[in-house]
């Protein structure tokens, strides 16, 4: 079983300072986890700076249901959920997505993809969280 927290951040996104929501899985930010998996592909493209070049999603107007299998932000429009966006503040500029499946006991994240590269992200997940702990983490960060 994996652990999850959502951290509230206060970052400069290019349009001013905004509050963001950063998923932290098993004590490591999702940004850092993505960077580790993406680095070989980014290096092969001779663009090492692209690996993990994400930012927390802006929390303004983001409902908690977004993280509970009812995505309000979807890049591929096939049921994917955007979990991280671009450092510029536009989630669609450089999104990291996953399939979020919710059942009575668990929340599952799997099939991670990035919006602009066909990189193999199979080493990123899957993750399985206790639904009770997951929903508590969402309440703690203050998502409506």
N, CA, C and O atoms as a MOPAC input file, in Angstrom:
PM7 MOZYME 1SCF
protein

 N      0.84900 1    -1.17300 1     0.00000 1
 C      0.00000 1     0.00000 1     0.00000 1
 C      0.89500 1     1.23700 1     0.00000 1
 O      1.86100 1     1.31500 1     0.75900 1
 N      0.57100 1     2.18700 1    -0.84300 1
 C      1.33800 1     3.42900 1    -0.93600 1
 C      0.70600 1     4.50000 1    -0.06100 1
 O     -0.47700 1     4.43100 1     0.26900 1
 N      1.50900 1     5.48900 1     0.30800 1
 C      0.99300 1     6.61700 1     1.08600 1
 C      0.93600 1     7.86000 1     0.20200 1
 O      1.71000 1     8.00500 1    -0.74400 1
 N      0.00700 1     8.74700 1     0.53000 1
 C     -0.18000 1     9.97000 1    -0.25500 1
 C     -0.43700 1    11.14500 1     0.68300 1
 O     -1.16000 1    11.02700 1     1.67300 1
 N      0.16600 1    12.26600 1     0.35100 1
 C     -0.21500 1    13.55000 1     0.92700 1
 C     -0.33500 1    14.51700 1    -0.23500 1
 O      0.24000 1    14.29900 1    -1.30200 1
 N     -1.07100 1    15.56400 1    -0.02600 1
 C     -1.15800 1    16.65600 1    -0.98700 1
 C     -0.67300 1    17.88800 1    -0.25000 1
 O     -1.23800 1    18.26800 1     0.77600 1
 N      0.37100 1    18.51100 1    -0.77000 1
 C      0.93200 1    19.69300 1    -0.12600 1
 C      0.45700 1    20.94400 1    -0.82700 1
 O      0.47100 1    21.02500 1    -2.05500 1
 N      0.03700 1    21.91300 1    -0.04500 1
 C     -0.28200 1    23.23200 1    -0.58300 1
 C      1.02900 1    23.97100 1    -0.80200 1
 O      1.88700 1    23.99700 1     0.08100 1
 N      1.18300 1    24.56300 1    -1.96300 1
 C      2.39800 1    25.30200 1    -2.28900 1
 C      2.03500 1    26.73900 1    -2.61200 1
 O      0.88700 1    27.03700 1    -2.94200 1
 N      2.98800 1    27.60800 1    -2.51800 1
 C      2.83200 1    29.00400 1    -2.90800 1
 C      3.99100 1    29.30100 1    -3.85000 1
 O      5.12400 1    29.50100 1    -3.41200 1
 N      3.69200 1    29.32800 1    -5.16100 1
 C      4.75900 1    29.43500 1    -6.14700 1
 C      4.50800 1    30.56200 1    -7.13300 1
 O      3.37700 1    31.00900 1    -7.32300 1
 N      5.58600 1    31.00800 1    -7.75400 1
 C      5.52100 1    31.94700 1    -8.86400 1
 C      5.34000 1    31.13500 1   -10.13300 1
 O      6.18700 1    30.30400 1   -10.46300 1
 N      4.24600 1    31.36400 1   -10.84800 1
 C      3.93100 1    30.59700 1   -12.04700 1
 C      4.10100 1    31.40100 1   -13.33100 1
 O      3.69300 1    30.93700 1   -14.39600 1
 N      4.68100 1    32.57000 1   -13.26300 1
 C      4.81000 1    33.39100 1   -14.45900 1
 C      3.66700 1    34.38600 1   -14.59200 1
 O      3.75300 1    35.34000 1   -15.36500 1
 N      2.61600 1    34.16500 1   -13.85000 1
 C      1.46300 1    35.08400 1   -13.85000 1
 C      1.23700 1    35.62800 1   -12.44600 1
 O      0.16700 1    36.15900 1   -12.14700 1
 N      2.23200 1    35.49800 1   -11.59600 1
 C      2.11300 1    35.90400 1   -10.19800 1
 C      2.18200 1    34.69300 1    -9.29300 1
 O      2.30800 1    33.55900 1    -9.75600 1
 N      2.09700 1    34.94400 1    -8.00700 1
 C      2.14700 1    33.85900 1    -7.02400 1
 C      0.75100 1    33.25300 1    -6.89700 1
 O     -0.25400 1    33.95800 1    -6.81300 1
 N      0.73000 1    31.92600 1    -6.88600 1
 C     -0.53100 1    31.19300 1    -6.78600 1
 C     -0.33600 1    29.98600 1    -5.88500 1
 O      0.77900 1    29.50500 1    -5.68400 1
 N     -1.44800 1    29.51300 1    -5.35200 1
 C     -1.43900 1    28.29600 1    -4.53800 1
 C     -1.55400 1    27.10500 1    -5.46600 1
 O     -2.37000 1    27.09900 1    -6.38800 1
 N     -0.73500 1    26.09900 1    -5.22000 1
 C     -0.77600 1    24.87800 1    -6.00300 1
 C     -0.96100 1    23.66900 1    -5.10600 1
 O     -0.81100 1    23.75200 1    -3.88700 1
 N     -1.28900 1    22.54300 1    -5.72800 1
 C     -1.48300 1    21.28400 1    -5.02500 1
 C     -0.45000 1    20.28700 1    -5.55100 1
 O     -0.46800 1    19.92800 1    -6.72800 1
 N      0.44600 1    19.84700 1    -4.67300 1
 C      1.53400 1    18.94200 1    -5.04200 1
 C      1.31400 1    17.56900 1    -4.42200 1
 O      1.34500 1    17.44000 1    -3.19800 1
 N      1.09000 1    16.53500 1    -5.24100 1
 C      1.00900 1    15.17800 1    -4.70100 1
 C      2.39200 1    14.69400 1    -4.24900 1
 O      3.39600 1    14.89800 1    -4.93100 1
 N      2.41200 1    14.05100 1    -3.08700 1
 C      3.63700 1    13.45900 1    -2.54200 1
 C      3.32300 1    11.99100 1    -2.25700 1
 O      2.47400 1    11.67800 1    -1.42300 1
 N      4.01700 1    11.10100 1    -2.95900 1
 C      3.76300 1     9.65600 1    -2.87200 1
 C      4.91700 1     8.99000 1    -2.13500 1
 O      6.07600 1     9.10000 1    -2.53400 1
 N      4.58100 1     8.30600 1    -1.06800 1
 C      5.59300 1     7.61000 1    -0.26100 1
 C      6.73500 1     8.53300 1     0.13900 1
 O      7.89800 1     8.12800 1     0.15900 1
 N      6.38900 1     9.78700 1     0.46000 1
 C      7.36700 1    10.75600 1     0.93800 1
 C      8.17000 1    11.47000 1    -0.12400 1
 O      9.04300 1    12.27000 1     0.21000 1
 N      7.90000 1    11.20500 1    -1.41800 1
 C      8.63900 1    11.84300 1    -2.51800 1
 C      7.64300 1    12.55600 1    -3.42400 1
 O      6.63200 1    11.97700 1    -3.82200 1
 N      7.93000 1    13.80500 1    -3.74500 1
 C      7.00500 1    14.55900 1    -4.59300 1
 C      6.84200 1    13.86700 1    -5.94700 1
 O      7.77500 1    13.24800 1    -6.46000 1
 N      5.65300 1    13.98300 1    -6.50900 1
 C      5.40600 1    13.38900 1    -7.82000 1
 C      6.30600 1    14.02300 1    -8.87700 1
 O      6.66500 1    13.36300 1    -9.85300 1
 N      6.66900 1    15.27200 1    -8.70300 1
 C      7.58800 1    15.93000 1    -9.63800 1
 C      8.94000 1    15.21300 1    -9.64100 1
 O      9.48900 1    14.91300 1   -10.70100 1
 N      9.46600 1    14.94300 1    -8.45600 1
 C     10.77000 1    14.26800 1    -8.36200 1
 C     10.68000 1    12.83700 1    -8.88400 1
 O     11.60000 1    12.37000 1    -9.55500 1
 N      9.59700 1    12.14000 1    -8.58900 1
 C      9.42100 1    10.78000 1    -9.10800 1
 C      9.41200 1    10.79000 1   -10.63700 1
 O     10.06100 1     9.95800 1   -11.27000 1
 N      8.67800 1    11.73100 1   -11.22400 1
 C      8.61500 1    11.84100 1   -12.68500 1
 C      9.99400 1    12.17100 1   -13.26000 1
 O     10.39200 1    11.61300 1   -14.28200 1
 N     10.71900 1    13.07700 1   -12.60600 1
 C     12.05700 1    13.45400 1   -13.08500 1
 C     12.96100 1    12.22700 1   -13.18200 1
 O     13.65700 1    12.04300 1   -14.18100 1
 N     12.95200 1    11.40700 1   -12.16500 1
 C     13.81100 1    10.21600 1   -12.14300 1
 C     13.49400 1     9.26500 1   -13.30400 1
 O     14.39800 1     8.69900 1   -13.91800 1
 N     12.21500 1     9.09900 1   -13.59100 1
 C     11.80400 1     8.17600 1   -14.65800 1
 C     12.03600 1     8.78200 1   -16.04200 1
 O     12.41800 1     8.07700 1   -16.97500 1
 N     11.80600 1    10.07200 1   -16.17100 1
 C     11.91300 1    10.73800 1   -17.47200 1
 C     13.34500 1    11.08400 1   -17.87500 1
 O     13.61500 1    11.29900 1   -19.05700 1
 N     14.26200 1    11.14100 1   -16.91800 1
 C     15.60700 1    11.63200 1   -17.20700 1
 C     16.30900 1    10.89600 1   -18.35000 1
 O     16.89000 1    11.55900 1   -19.20900 1
 N     16.28800 1     9.56500 1   -18.40600 1
 C     16.96900 1     8.90300 1   -19.53000 1
 C     16.39700 1     9.30300 1   -20.89700 1
 O     17.16000 1     9.50600 1   -21.84200 1
 N     15.08700 1     9.41700 1   -21.01500 1
 C     14.48200 1     9.80300 1   -22.29900 1
 C     14.81500 1    11.24900 1   -22.64300 1
 O     15.11000 1    11.56200 1   -23.79600 1
 N     14.76900 1    12.12300 1   -21.65400 1
 C     15.10200 1    13.53100 1   -21.88900 1
 C     16.56800 1    13.67800 1   -22.28200 1
 O     16.89800 1    14.46500 1   -23.17000 1
 N     17.44300 1    12.93100 1   -21.62900 1
 C     18.86300 1    12.96600 1   -21.98600 1
 C     19.07600 1    12.46900 1   -23.41100 1
 O     19.86700 1    13.04600 1   -24.15700 1
 N     18.37700 1    11.40600 1   -23.79400 1
 C     18.51200 1    10.85500 1   -25.14700 1
 C     18.08500 1    11.86700 1   -26.20300 1
 O     18.62000 1    11.86900 1   -27.31200 1
 N     17.13300 1    12.72200 1   -25.86800 1
 C     16.68100 1    13.78000 1   -26.78800 1
 C     17.57100 1    15.01700 1   -26.72700 1
 O     17.35300 1    15.98700 1   -27.45300 1
 N     18.57300 1    14.97300 1   -25.85600 1
 C     19.46900 1    16.10900 1   -25.63700 1
 C     18.73100 1    17.32700 1   -25.08800 1
 O     19.08100 1    18.47200 1   -25.37500 1
 N     17.68900 1    17.04300 1   -24.28200 1
 C     16.92400 1    18.07200 1   -23.57000 1
 C     16.73700 1    17.64100 1   -22.11900 1
 O     15.60900 1    17.43500 1   -21.67100 1
 N     17.85000 1    17.50400 1   -21.37600 1
 C     17.74500 1    16.97800 1   -20.01700 1
 C     16.87100 1    17.81800 1   -19.09200 1
 O     16.33700 1    17.31000 1   -18.10600 1
 N     16.72600 1    19.10500 1   -19.41100 1
 C     15.92600 1    19.98700 1   -18.56900 1
 C     14.42600 1    19.69700 1   -18.64800 1
 O     13.66300 1    20.18300 1   -17.81200 1
 N     13.99000 1    18.91300 1   -19.63900 1
 C     12.56900 1    18.58900 1   -19.75300 1
 C     12.11500 1    17.57000 1   -18.71300 1
 O     10.93500 1    17.53800 1   -18.36500 1
 N     13.01500 1    16.74400 1   -18.21300 1
 C     12.64900 1    15.70500 1   -17.25100 1
 C     12.10600 1    16.33900 1   -15.97000 1
 O     12.77600 1    17.15100 1   -15.33200 1
 N     10.89400 1    15.95800 1   -15.61000 1
 C     10.29200 1    16.45500 1   -14.38200 1
 C      9.99900 1    17.93600 1   -14.37300 1
 O      9.87600 1    18.53900 1   -13.30700 1
 N      9.88400 1    18.53000 1   -15.54200 1
 C      9.65400 1    19.97700 1   -15.64500 1
 C      8.17000 1    20.28400 1   -15.42900 1
 O      7.49300 1    20.79900 1   -16.31900 1
 N      7.68700 1    19.96300 1   -14.24600 1
 C      6.27700 1    20.14000 1   -13.90100 1
 C      6.15100 1    21.07700 1   -12.71300 1
 O      7.13200 1    21.42800 1   -12.05600 1
 N      4.92700 1    21.46300 1   -12.46300 1
 C      4.60200 1    22.25500 1   -11.28300 1
 C      3.28400 1    21.74100 1   -10.71200 1
 O      2.50500 1    21.09500 1   -11.41400 1
 N      3.04300 1    22.02700 1    -9.45100 1
 C      1.75400 1    21.65300 1    -8.86900 1
 C      0.60700 1    22.32100 1    -9.63600 1
 O      0.75200 1    23.42400 1   -10.16300 1
 N     -0.52600 1    21.63200 1    -9.68600 1
 C     -1.70600 1    22.21800 1   -10.31800 1
 C     -2.19000 1    23.40800 1    -9.49400 1
 O     -2.17400 1    23.36700 1    -8.26400 1
 N     -2.61600 1    24.45500 1   -10.17100 1
 C     -3.21300 1    25.58700 1    -9.46800 1
 C     -4.47400 1    25.10700 1    -8.76300 1
 O     -5.29000 1    24.39700 1    -9.35200 1
 N     -4.62900 1    25.48800 1    -7.52200 1
 C     -5.76800 1    25.00600 1    -6.73600 1
 C     -7.04500 1    25.80300 1    -6.98500 1
 O     -8.13500 1    25.33300 1    -6.65700 1
 N     -6.93300 1    26.98100 1    -7.55100 1
 C     -8.09500 1    27.83700 1    -7.77500 1
 C     -9.10200 1    27.14500 1    -8.69300 1
 O     -8.80500 1    26.85700 1    -9.85200 1
 N    -10.28500 1    26.88500 1    -8.16100 1
 C    -11.34300 1    26.26300 1    -8.94200 1
 C    -11.19100 1    24.76600 1    -9.14800 1
 O    -11.96900 1    24.16700 1    -9.89000 1
 N    -10.21000 1    24.15100 1    -8.50800 1
 C     -9.97600 1    22.72600 1    -8.68200 1
 C    -10.73800 1    21.95400 1    -7.60200 1
 O    -10.38000 1    22.03700 1    -6.42700 1
 N    -11.77800 1    21.20700 1    -7.97400 1
 C    -12.53800 1    20.46600 1    -6.96400 1
 C    -11.82600 1    19.18000 1    -6.56800 1
 O    -11.04300 1    18.62900 1    -7.34200 1
 N    -12.10200 1    18.71000 1    -5.37000 1
 C    -11.45900 1    17.47900 1    -4.89800 1
 C    -11.83900 1    16.28600 1    -5.76000 1
 O    -11.06800 1    15.33000 1    -5.85000 1
 N    -13.00100 1    16.31400 1    -6.39500 1
 C    -13.43200 1    15.21400 1    -7.27000 1
 C    -12.47200 1    15.00000 1    -8.42900 1
 O    -12.40300 1    13.90800 1    -8.99400 1
 N    -11.72300 1    16.06100 1    -8.78700 1
 C    -10.73000 1    15.91900 1    -9.85600 1
 C     -9.76800 1    14.77500 1    -9.54500 1
 O     -9.37100 1    14.03400 1   -10.44400 1
 N     -9.39400 1    14.63100 1    -8.27900 1
 C     -8.45000 1    13.59800 1    -7.85800 1
 C     -9.14700 1    12.29400 1    -7.48200 1
 O     -8.50100 1    11.34500 1    -7.03600 1
 N    -10.47000 1    12.25100 1    -7.66300 1
 C    -11.24900 1    11.07700 1    -7.26900 1
 C    -11.95200 1    10.43100 1    -8.46600 1
 O    -13.07800 1     9.94500 1    -8.35000 1
 N    -11.27900 1    10.43200 1    -9.60300 1
 C    -11.80200 1     9.72700 1   -10.76900 1
 C    -12.80400 1    10.50400 1   -11.59200 1
 O    -13.40400 1     9.95400 1   -12.51500 1
 N    -12.99900 1    11.79000 1   -11.27400 1
 C    -13.89000 1    12.64700 1   -12.04900 1
 C    -13.09600 1    13.86600 1   -12.51400 1
 O    -13.30800 1    14.97600 1   -12.02400 1
 N    -12.18300 1    13.65500 1   -13.46200 1
 C    -11.24900 1    14.72400 1   -13.83000 1
 C    -11.92900 1    15.93100 1   -14.46800 1
 O    -12.79100 1    15.80000 1   -15.33700 1
 N    -11.51600 1    17.09800 1   -14.01200 1
 C    -11.92700 1    18.34300 1   -14.65900 1
 C    -10.86100 1    18.80400 1   -15.64300 1
 O    -11.13200 1    19.62700 1   -16.51700 1
 N     -9.64000 1    18.27100 1   -15.49900 1
 C     -8.53800 1    18.54900 1   -16.41900 1
 C     -8.08500 1    17.22900 1   -17.01500 1
 O     -7.62700 1    16.34000 1   -16.29700 1
 N     -8.21400 1    17.10100 1   -18.33300 1
 C     -7.84700 1    15.87300 1   -19.03200 1
 C     -7.15300 1    16.25300 1   -20.33300 1
 O     -7.69200 1    17.02700 1   -21.12400 1
 N     -5.96500 1    15.71200 1   -20.55600 1
 C     -5.20300 1    16.04000 1   -21.75900 1
 C     -5.59900 1    15.16000 1   -22.94500 1
 O     -5.79900 1    15.65300 1   -24.05500 1
 N     -5.70800 1    13.86800 1   -22.70100 1
 C     -5.97100 1    12.92300 1   -23.78100 1
 C     -7.46100 1    12.68200 1   -24.01900 1
 O     -7.83400 1    12.05700 1   -25.01300 1
 N     -8.31100 1    13.16700 1   -23.12300 1
 C     -9.76700 1    12.99900 1   -23.21900 1
 C    -10.18700 1    11.54500 1   -23.31700 1
 O    -11.15700 1    11.21400 1   -23.99900 1
 N     -9.44900 1    10.67400 1   -22.62900 1
 C     -9.81100 1     9.25700 1   -22.62000 1
 C     -9.95600 1     8.74600 1   -21.19200 1
 O     -9.79400 1     7.55600 1   -20.91900 1
 N    -10.26400 1     9.67000 1   -20.29000 1
 C    -10.40200 1     9.31200 1   -18.89500 1
 C     -9.17600 1     9.60700 1   -18.06800 1
 O     -9.15500 1     9.31400 1   -16.87200 1
 N     -8.14400 1    10.18500 1   -18.68000 1
 C     -6.93900 1    10.52100 1   -17.93900 1
 C     -7.19100 1    11.71900 1   -17.02400 1
 O     -8.07500 1    12.53700 1   -17.27700 1
 N     -6.40200 1    11.80200 1   -15.96300 1
 C     -6.47400 1    12.90600 1   -15.00600 1
 C     -5.13100 1    13.61600 1   -14.98700 1
 O     -4.09500 1    12.98100 1   -14.78700 1
 N     -5.14000 1    14.91700 1   -15.19300 1
 C     -3.90800 1    15.70000 1   -15.08600 1
 C     -3.56300 1    15.81700 1   -13.60200 1
 O     -4.37000 1    16.30000 1   -12.80700 1
 N     -2.35400 1    15.37000 1   -13.23000 1
 C     -1.90700 1    15.43300 1   -11.84100 1
 C     -0.90400 1    16.55100 1   -11.60800 1
 O     -0.81800 1    17.08500 1   -10.50300 1
 N     -0.14500 1    16.91100 1   -12.64000 1
 C      0.81000 1    18.01200 1   -12.57300 1
 C      0.70800 1    18.82000 1   -13.85800 1
 O      0.38000 1    18.28500 1   -14.91700 1
 N      0.99100 1    20.10300 1   -13.75700 1
 C      0.98100 1    20.96900 1   -14.93100 1
 C      2.34600 1    21.57700 1   -15.15900 1
 O      3.34700 1    21.12700 1   -14.60100 1
 N      2.37300 1    22.59500 1   -15.97700 1
 C      3.61600 1    23.27100 1   -16.34400 1
 C      3.97800 1    24.35500 1   -15.32300 1
 O      3.11400 1    24.90500 1   -14.64100 1
 N      5.25900 1    24.63700 1   -15.24200 1
 C      5.72700 1    25.66700 1   -14.31500 1
 C      5.23500 1    27.06000 1   -14.69900 1
 O      5.33100 1    27.98600 1   -13.89300 1
 N      4.71400 1    27.22500 1   -15.90500 1
 C      4.16800 1    28.52300 1   -16.31000 1
 C      2.77500 1    28.75500 1   -15.71700 1
 O      2.26800 1    29.87700 1   -15.74900 1
 N      2.15400 1    27.69900 1   -15.17700 1
 C      0.82300 1    27.82000 1   -14.60100 1
 C     -0.27400 1    27.28000 1   -15.48700 1
 O     -1.39900 1    27.08600 1   -15.02500 1
 N      0.02600 1    27.03000 1   -16.75900 1
 C     -0.95600 1    26.47000 1   -17.69500 1
 C     -0.81100 1    24.95000 1   -17.67300 1
 O      0.17900 1    24.40800 1   -18.16300 1
 N     -1.78900 1    24.27700 1   -17.10800 1
 C     -1.68600 1    22.81900 1   -16.96800 1
 C     -1.50800 1    22.13700 1   -18.31800 1
 O     -0.85500 1    21.09600 1   -18.39600 1
 N     -2.07500 1    22.70000 1   -19.38200 1
 C     -2.01100 1    22.08200 1   -20.69200 1
 C     -0.69600 1    22.28200 1   -21.42200 1
 O     -0.46900 1    21.66400 1   -22.46200 1
 N      0.16100 1    23.12000 1   -20.90800 1
 C      1.44300 1    23.38800 1   -21.55100 1
 C      2.37900 1    22.18000 1   -21.44300 1
 O      3.06800 1    21.84700 1   -22.40800 1
 N      2.41100 1    21.52600 1   -20.28700 1
 C      3.29700 1    20.37400 1   -20.06500 1
 C      2.67000 1    19.49500 1   -18.98100 1
 O      3.14600 1    19.49600 1   -17.84500 1
 N      1.60000 1    18.73800 1   -19.31000 1
 C      0.88700 1    17.96800 1   -18.28400 1
 C      1.48000 1    16.58500 1   -18.03500 1
 O      2.06000 1    15.96200 1   -18.92400 1
 N      1.31500 1    16.13000 1   -16.79600 1
 C      1.56700 1    14.74300 1   -16.43800 1
 C      0.22000 1    14.16000 1   -16.03300 1
 O     -0.45100 1    14.68100 1   -15.14200 1
 N     -0.16900 1    13.07200 1   -16.69700 1
 C     -1.47500 1    12.48400 1   -16.44900 1
 C     -1.34700 1    11.04300 1   -15.97200 1
 O     -0.30300 1    10.40700 1   -16.11800 1
 N     -2.43200 1    10.55200 1   -15.40100 1
 C     -2.52700 1     9.14100 1   -15.01000 1
 C     -4.00000 1     8.75600 1   -15.05000 1
 O     -4.88300 1     9.61400 1   -15.06500 1
 N     -4.24300 1     7.46900 1   -15.06800 1
 C     -5.59000 1     6.94200 1   -14.86800 1
 C     -5.81800 1     6.89900 1   -13.36600 1
 O     -5.01200 1     6.32800 1   -12.63100 1
 N     -6.89300 1     7.48800 1   -12.91100 1
 C     -7.26000 1     7.45800 1   -11.50100 1
 C     -8.53900 1     6.64100 1   -11.39000 1
 O     -9.59000 1     7.02300 1   -11.90400 1
 N     -8.42500 1     5.51200 1   -10.70700 1
 C     -9.57600 1     4.63500 1   -10.51400 1
 C     -9.88100 1     4.57800 1    -9.02800 1
 O     -8.98900 1     4.39200 1    -8.19900 1
 N    -11.15900 1     4.74100 1    -8.70700 1
 C    -11.59400 1     4.75500 1    -7.31700 1
 C    -12.60300 1     3.63700 1    -7.10200 1
 O    -13.55400 1     3.48900 1    -7.86800 1
 N    -12.38400 1     2.84700 1    -6.04200 1
 C    -13.39400 1     1.86700 1    -5.65400 1
 C    -13.70000 1     2.08300 1    -4.17100 1
 O    -13.26400 1     3.07900 1    -3.59400 1
 N    -14.42400 1     1.18900 1    -3.56200 1
 C    -14.84000 1     1.37800 1    -2.17200 1
 C    -13.67000 1     1.48900 1    -1.20300 1
 O    -13.75900 1     2.21100 1    -0.21000 1
 N    -12.57600 1     0.78400 1    -1.47600 1
 C    -11.46800 1     0.71200 1    -0.52600 1
 C    -10.19200 1     1.41800 1    -0.96300 1
 O     -9.38600 1     1.82300 1    -0.12400 1
 N    -10.00400 1     1.56900 1    -2.28000 1
 C     -8.72000 1     2.05800 1    -2.77000 1
 C     -8.87100 1     3.12400 1    -3.84900 1
 O     -9.90500 1     3.24300 1    -4.50600 1
 N     -7.79100 1     3.89800 1    -4.00400 1
 C     -7.61900 1     4.80200 1    -5.13700 1
 C     -6.34800 1     4.33800 1    -5.83900 1
 O     -5.29800 1     4.19700 1    -5.21200 1
 N     -6.44900 1     4.10400 1    -7.12700 1
 C     -5.33200 1     3.60000 1    -7.92300 1
 C     -4.88200 1     4.67700 1    -8.91500 1
 O     -5.71300 1     5.32600 1    -9.55100 1
 N     -3.57800 1     4.86200 1    -9.04200 1
 C     -2.98800 1     5.70000 1   -10.09500 1
 C     -2.13300 1     4.78500 1   -10.95400 1
 O     -1.26900 1     4.07300 1   -10.44200 1
 N     -2.37300 1     4.80600 1   -12.26200 1
 C     -1.58300 1     3.98500 1   -13.18300 1
 C     -1.58300 1     4.62800 1   -14.57000 1
 O     -2.26500 1     5.62500 1   -14.80700 1
 N     -0.81400 1     4.04700 1   -15.46900 1
 C     -0.73700 1     4.50900 1   -16.86000 1
 C     -0.39400 1     5.99200 1   -16.96300 1
 O     -1.13900 1     6.78000 1   -17.54500 1
 N      0.74300 1     6.35100 1   -16.38900 1
 C      1.21000 1     7.73500 1   -16.44100 1
 C      1.66100 1     8.07600 1   -17.86000 1
 O      2.26300 1     7.25700 1   -18.55500 1
 N      1.35500 1     9.30400 1   -18.27000 1
 C      1.77600 1     9.81800 1   -19.58500 1
 C      2.07500 1    11.30400 1   -19.46800 1
 O      1.55400 1    11.99700 1   -18.59500 1
 N      2.91800 1    11.76900 1   -20.36000 1
 C      3.15800 1    13.20500 1   -20.47900 1
 C      2.54700 1    13.66800 1   -21.79600 1
 O      2.52900 1    12.92800 1   -22.78000 1
 N      2.05700 1    14.87500 1   -21.80200 1
 C      1.27600 1    15.34800 1   -22.93800 1
 C      2.03000 1    15.58000 1   -24.22800 1
 O      1.41800 1    15.57000 1   -25.29600 1
 N      3.32400 1    15.78900 1   -24.17400 1
 C      4.04500 1    16.17700 1   -25.38600 1
 C      5.16400 1    15.23000 1   -25.79900 1
 O      5.87300 1    15.50600 1   -26.76600 1
 N      5.33300 1    14.13800 1   -25.09800 1
 C      6.36700 1    13.17500 1   -25.43500 1
 C      5.79600 1    11.77100 1   -25.30500 1
 O      4.94900 1    11.50800 1   -24.45100 1
 N      6.26200 1    10.88900 1   -26.14700 1
 C      5.83600 1     9.49600 1   -26.08100 1
 C      6.86300 1     8.70100 1   -25.27400 1
 O      7.38200 1     7.68500 1   -25.73600 1
 N      7.14600 1     9.17700 1   -24.07100 1
 C      8.13800 1     8.54600 1   -23.22500 1
 C      7.51800 1     7.36800 1   -22.48800 1
 O      6.33100 1     7.38000 1   -22.16100 1
 N      8.32100 1     6.36500 1   -22.23500 1
 C      7.88400 1     5.20600 1   -21.46600 1
 C      7.94200 1     5.56600 1   -19.98200 1
 O      9.02000 1     5.68100 1   -19.40000 1
 N      6.76900 1     5.74000 1   -19.38500 1
 C      6.69100 1     6.08700 1   -17.97100 1
 C      6.19600 1     4.91500 1   -17.12700 1
 O      5.65600 1     5.10900 1   -16.03800 1
 N      6.38200 1     3.70600 1   -17.63600 1
 C      5.88900 1     2.52000 1   -16.92800 1
 C      6.54500 1     2.34000 1   -15.55900 1
 O      5.97500 1     1.67600 1   -14.69400 1
 N      7.71600 1     2.91000 1   -15.34500 1
 C      8.38000 1     2.82800 1   -14.04300 1
 C      7.77000 1     3.79400 1   -13.02600 1
 O      8.10300 1     3.74000 1   -11.84300 1
 N      6.88400 1     4.67100 1   -13.47900 1
 C      6.21500 1     5.63700 1   -12.59900 1
 C      4.86600 1     5.05100 1   -12.20400 1
 O      3.87600 1     5.22500 1   -12.91500 1
 N      4.82800 1     4.36800 1   -11.09000 1
 C      3.61100 1     3.69300 1   -10.66500 1
 C      3.60200 1     2.27000 1   -11.18000 1
 O      4.58100 1     1.81400 1   -11.77100 1
 N      2.49700 1     1.56000 1   -10.95900 1
 C      1.24500 1     2.07600 1   -10.41200 1
 C      1.32100 1     2.26400 1    -8.90000 1
 O      2.19500 1     1.72000 1    -8.22400 1
 N      0.37100 1     3.05600 1    -8.39400 1
 C      0.26000 1     3.30600 1    -6.96600 1
 C     -1.13800 1     2.92200 1    -6.51200 1
 O     -2.11100 1     3.06600 1    -7.25300 1
 N     -1.21900 1     2.43200 1    -5.28500 1
 C     -2.50600 1     2.08600 1    -4.68700 1
 C     -2.55600 1     2.68800 1    -3.28700 1
 O     -1.69900 1     2.41900 1    -2.44500 1
 N     -3.57600 1     3.50300 1    -3.06000 1
 C     -3.74100 1     4.20600 1    -1.79300 1
 C     -5.02300 1     3.75500 1    -1.10600 1
 O     -6.00200 1     3.40400 1    -1.76500 1
 N     -5.00700 1     3.76700 1     0.21100 1
 C     -6.23800 1     3.57900 1     0.96800 1
 C     -7.16600 1     4.74800 1     0.65200 1
 O     -6.75800 1     5.90500 1     0.74600 1
 N     -8.39500 1     4.45700 1     0.28100 1
 C     -9.32400 1     5.53900 1    -0.05500 1
 C     -9.56200 1     6.45000 1     1.14800 1
 O     -9.65500 1     7.66800 1     0.99400 1
 N     -9.66100 1     5.87300 1     2.33300 1
 C     -9.88200 1     6.67700 1     3.53200 1
 C     -8.74000 1     7.66200 1     3.74700 1
 O     -8.98000 1     8.84800 1     3.97300 1
 N     -7.50000 1     7.18300 1     3.67700 1
 C     -6.33200 1     8.04600 1     3.86700 1
 C     -6.22500 1     9.07400 1     2.73900 1
 O     -5.86300 1    10.22600 1     2.97700 1
 N     -6.53800 1     8.66100 1     1.52700 1
 C     -6.47200 1     9.53400 1     0.35900 1
 C     -7.45000 1    10.69900 1     0.51200 1
 O     -7.09000 1    11.85700 1     0.30100 1
 N     -8.69100 1    10.37700 1     0.88200 1
 C     -9.69100 1    11.43900 1     1.05100 1
 C     -9.33100 1    12.34800 1     2.22000 1
 O     -9.59600 1    13.54900 1     2.17400 1
 N     -8.73300 1    11.79000 1     3.26100 1
 C     -8.27600 1    12.62800 1     4.37300 1
 C     -7.17700 1    13.58000 1     3.90500 1
 O     -7.15600 1    14.74300 1     4.30500 1
 N     -6.27400 1    13.09900 1     3.06900 1
 C     -5.20900 1    13.95700 1     2.53300 1
 C     -5.79100 1    15.11200 1     1.70800 1
 O     -5.28900 1    16.23400 1     1.77100 1
 N     -6.84200 1    14.83800 1     0.94100 1
 C     -7.49300 1    15.89600 1     0.16800 1
 C     -8.16300 1    16.91400 1     1.09500 1
 O     -8.09900 1    18.11800 1     0.84700 1
 N     -8.80100 1    16.43300 1     2.15600 1
 C     -9.42900 1    17.35700 1     3.10900 1
 C     -8.37200 1    18.20600 1     3.80500 1
 O     -8.57300 1    19.40200 1     4.02000 1
 N     -7.24800 1    17.58800 1     4.15600 1
 C     -6.17900 1    18.30600 1     4.86500 1
 C     -5.63700 1    19.46300 1     4.04000 1
 O     -5.32000 1    20.51900 1     4.58700 1
 N     -5.52700 1    19.27200 1     2.72700 1
 C     -4.98100 1    20.34800 1     1.87800 1
 C     -6.05300 1    21.40000 1     1.56900 1
 O     -5.74300 1    22.46500 1     1.03600 1
 N     -7.30500 1    21.10200 1     1.90100 1
 C     -8.35800 1    22.11000 1     1.79100 1
 C     -9.03700 1    22.21600 1     0.44900 1
 O     -9.55400 1    23.27900 1     0.10600 1
 N     -9.05100 1    21.13500 1    -0.32900 1
 C     -9.78100 1    21.19200 1    -1.59900 1
 C    -11.28000 1    21.15000 1    -1.31000 1
 O    -11.73500 1    20.34100 1    -0.50100 1
 N    -12.04500 1    22.01500 1    -1.96500 1
 C    -13.50500 1    22.05800 1    -1.70000 1
 C    -14.22100 1    20.81900 1    -2.19200 1
 O    -15.43800 1    20.70900 1    -2.04300 1

